[in-house]
Amino acid sequence: MKILITGGAGFIGSHVVRLFVNKYPNYTIHNLDKLTYAGNLANLSDIEKKPNYAFVKGDIVDAGFINELLNREKYNAVIHLAAESHVDRSITNPLEFVMTNVIGTVNLLNAAKTLYKAANSSFTKFYHVSTDEVYGALGDEGMFTESTSYDPHSPYSASKASSDHFVRAYHDTYGLPVVISNCSNNYGPNHFPEKLIPLCINNIKHNRPLPIYGKGENVRDWLFVEDHATAIDKIFHKAKLGSTYNIGGHNEWTNIDVIRLLCDMMDSKLGRPAGTNQKLITFVKDRAGHDLRYAIDATKLKNDLGWVPSVTFEQGLERTVDWYLNNEEWLNNVTSGNYSNYYNEQYVKR
């Protein structure tokens, strides 16, 4: 197979690219990425010379480029991860999220439709990777299922909800072979340090404040990124066309409990007295439209395809911390320049 993976230099995308390149040497994997601040080819330095891997720089918002690329390469499938994904940035600049997440997705769908409808077509699948945030927020009980109604609350989640609808519409209207997955909060190696866990790992290293929205009571289901990649692998190869799967880590934690665990873990690893890092916790004004709780019911994925997470949150978090402590050069490189301390600044503003 010849597969185009969009957003493959980003956090989740790089783990998916690595898995497919290493696991399927008979596949040709093309990684399409615009290389924004969150896209980093250093994430894939270990596979960049593999004979079945190639990088393509480009923007999914450029319809002409996308049409030419798919027409020339005649891909058998697309796995679409390219997206603007940071909620804070979507509040500041929602139109950027509309362009990438909605227009970019439709550009890919149009090009894939043309490829699929061509004579002697070998196009088999358009796999769209989405988020649980499209479902909105939960109360103290209940979980998101594949039949939960959409109720997005931020420009980011609204843009992803729109892209999900377009993917389903192209399946129903044009017969395009599609699958969709909606995942919970990811964490793990190579995560750009604007998100909660890598931000706080970096701040703890430098004895900086750990900004926590509100009282830290927001609950998220945390999914180790390598487990997400294996779920994508199973869904890509085994899911029925037109189907949707929720992917969750079975790890519900409040933000404040996540950071307290992280602080204690890093006290030990950095040789600091117990309780030292918790003194860095700083509560700041809550984010606009901040959903209280997300929780994923991944029963369908387990029953249909046999996927379950391979690690507990504590195990995955320790692997994540170890990776960041052992990859100081990577962390220093991505936190330099214009994006240094961006997330801290946004917390303070809000």
N, C-alpha and C positions, 0 to 999 in steps of 0.2 A: 504494500500500500504506500501511497504518497500522500502525506498528511500535512496540511497547513495548520500550525498552532499560532493563534494571535496572542499578543501580549506575553510571549514566551521568555522575555528577559525580565519580567516582573517577579514578584514574590511567589505567588502560587504557580504562575505559568512556567517559571524556571524549574520548579520541581516536577511538573508534568512533562516538560520537554526532556529532562534528564531521565525520568522513568521510561519514557517511550523509546528514546535513543538507545539506552542500555538494554532494555528488556526485549526490544524487537529489532535486532540488527538487520533484518530483511525489509524493514520499513525505511522509507526516506522521510525525514522530518525537516520541514522548513519552519523556522521560527521568525514570524513577522512581528516587529516591534518598532514603535516610533522613537524609543529611547528618551522618554521624558525623564523627569527627576527620579521616578520610581523604577525605571527600567535600567538594568545594569548588566552588561555582558560579562562582568566579573562573576556574576552568579552562575555562569555556565563555563567557566574556564577549564573545568575538568573534562568537558566533552566537546569543546569547540573544534577539535581536530578529528573527531570521529568521522568515518567516511559516509555515514548515513545521516549527517546533520549539516544544515546550512542556515545561515542567518540572512534575513532580508529586512533591510531598513525601510520603513514606510508608514504612512498614516492611513488608517481605515476611513477617515473622513474624506479622503481624496478618492472619489468614485472612479475617476478615470484610471488611476493607478491600480485600484483593486480589480476593476474589470480586466485590465490588461494582464495583471499577474495571474488571475485564475484561468483566463483563457489560454495563456501561454503554458502554464505548468500543468494544467489538466489534473488537478488534485482529485484523489478519491474521496477525501473527507476534509472537513474543517472542524477544528476544536477551538471555539471562540472564547478567549478569556480577556482580551484587551478591553480595558475599562478604566475610567476615572473612578476611584473607589473610596476616597476619604471624605466622610460626611462633613467635617469642618470646612474643607475646601469647597464642597458643593454649596454650602451656605454662603460663602464669600463670592463664588463665581458659578452660579447654576447653569449658565448657558454653555460653559465648557463641558459640563456633564451631559447636557442635551446633545451637543455635537458628537462627542465620542461615543456615548453609550446608546443613543437612539439613532442618529444619522449614520454613525459608523457601522452599527449592526445592520441597518437596512441596506447600506451599500454592500456589505458582505452577503446578505440574503439575496439581493438582486443578482450579484455575480454568480452565486452558487446556483440560483434558479436557472440562469442561462446555461451554466455548465451541465446541470442535471437534465435540462430539456434538449440538449444537443444530440444529434444523431450518434449512435454507438456510445452513449455516455457511460462512464464507469464511476460516476459520483454516487456515493452510497449514504453519506450522512453529514448533517450539520448539527454539531453538538454545541449548545449554548450553555455556558456556565454562569449561573446567577447567584443570588444571595437570599437569605431568609428575611432580610429587611423589607422585602416587598410585601410581606404579610402584615406589617405594622407591629403592634405591641401586644403582649399578653398581660393578664393579671397575675395573681399569685399562683394560679393553677392553669392546667391545660398545656397543650403543645401544638406547634404548627404541624399540619399534615399536608399532603399534596393537594387536598381539596379545600384548604383554608382560603377564604376570600382575600383578595389583595386589598391592602389598606396602607400604602406608603405614607410616611410622615416627614421625609426630608427630600430635598432636591435629588440627592444621590439615589435613594430608594425609589423615588418616582421615575427617575430615568431608567433604572434597571427594570422596574415593573413594565414600563412602556416597551423596552426591548424584548422582554418575555412575551408580551402580547403580540408583537410583530412576528416573532419566531413561530408562535402557534398559528397566527393568521396565514403565514406563508405555507405552513403544512396543510391547513384546511382549504385554502384557496387554490394553491398551485400544486399541492401534492408533494412539496419538498420534504424529503426524509429528515426529520429532526428529532432530537431528544434534548431535554432541559434538566439541569440539576440546580437546586437551591441549597447553598451551604451555610453553616453557622460561622461564627468568628474563627478565623484561622490564626495560628501562631506557629513560630518555628524559625529555623535559620533563614537568613537572607531577607528578613522583613525590614522594610524601610522604617527608620525610627521616628515616624510621626504617629504610629499607632501605639496603643497603651503599653503593651509588654516591652517591645524593643526600646521605646522612649524611656521607660523607667529603668531598664537595664543600663542604658547609656548614662542616664542621670545619676544612678546610684554609683556607678564607676567614678564619676566626677564630683560626687557629693553635692549634687544640685537638688533643688526641691522636686518632689514628685507630685505634679498637679493632678488632682482627682476631682472630677465634676461632682457638684452637689455634695451629697453625703457618701458617695461611693456605693449606693444601694442598687444601682442598675445591674441586672442579672444577664449574663451571656452564657451561651453554650459554646465551649472552646473546643476547637477541632485542630489537631496537630496536622500541619500542612502535608507531611508525607502520607498520612492516612487519607487526606483529601485526594491526593494524587492517585492512590491505589483505587479509591472509589470511582474516580473519573475513568480509570482504565477499565474497570468492570462494566460501568455504564456504557462506555463507548463500544465495547465489544459484545455486550450481551443484552442491552436494553431493547425493548420493543420500540419500533419507530413511533413517534408521536407521544411517547410517555414522558413523565416527569418523576424525578426522584429527589427527595430531601436527604441531605448528608449532614449528620451531626455527630458530635464527639461524645455524647452522653456525659457531659461535664459542665453542669450548671454551677456558676460561681458569681457572687457579687464582685464588682470591681474592687472594692476595698479589701475583700478577702484574697483576691488574686495578688494584689500588691503587697499585702502583709506576708503572704507565703513567699513571694519573690524577695522581699526584704530579708526575711529570715534565711532563705537559701543563699543569698549573696553575702550575708554576714559571715556565714560559714566558709564560703568559697574565697572571700577576700580577706579572711583572717581578722574580721572586726568583732568586737564584743557583741554578744547577743542584744538585740534591740537597737543597735546603732542606726541602721538604715530606716527603721520605722519613724525615726525622728524627722526624716526628710519629707514625710507625707504632708501635703498641703492641699486643703480643700478650697476649691475655687467655684465661681458662679457657674451654674449648670448651663449646658448647651441648649440652644433653642430646639424644640421638637425632639428632645432626647427620650427615646423609647425606654420604658422601664425594664421590660423583660422579654427576652427571646428564648425559645426552647424548641428544639427540633425533635420530631418523632421520625426516626429513621427505620421504623419497623419494615416498611415496604422494601427498602434496599436490602435489609437483612434477609427477609423471607424470599425475595425474588432472586437476588444475585449472591447471597451469602457473604455480604460485606459487614464487618464490624470493626470498630477502632482497635488498633493494635497496642495502644498505650493509654495509661491513665493520665490525667492532667498533670499530676505530680511528676510522673516519669517524663512526659513530653516537655514540661517546663524545665526540668533539670538538663535535658539534652539541649534545649534552646539556650539556656544560660551558659552552658559549657561552650557552645558554638560561638557565642558572642565574645566570651572571654578569650577564646583561642583565635579569634579573627579580628583582632584590634585594627589591623590595617584596613580591612574592608569597612569597618564601622567608621573609622576616621575619614576615609575617602567620601563616603556617602553623606556624612554630616558636615562636610566643609562647604564653603561657597554660599550661594544665595539661600539655600534651604536649611542652613544651620539654625537650630532652635525654633524653627517655624511652629512646631506643634506647641511648644511652651508659650509662644507669643499668642497663639490662638486661644489657648486656655485662659490666659490673662485677660484678653479682650472680651471674652464671654463671661 
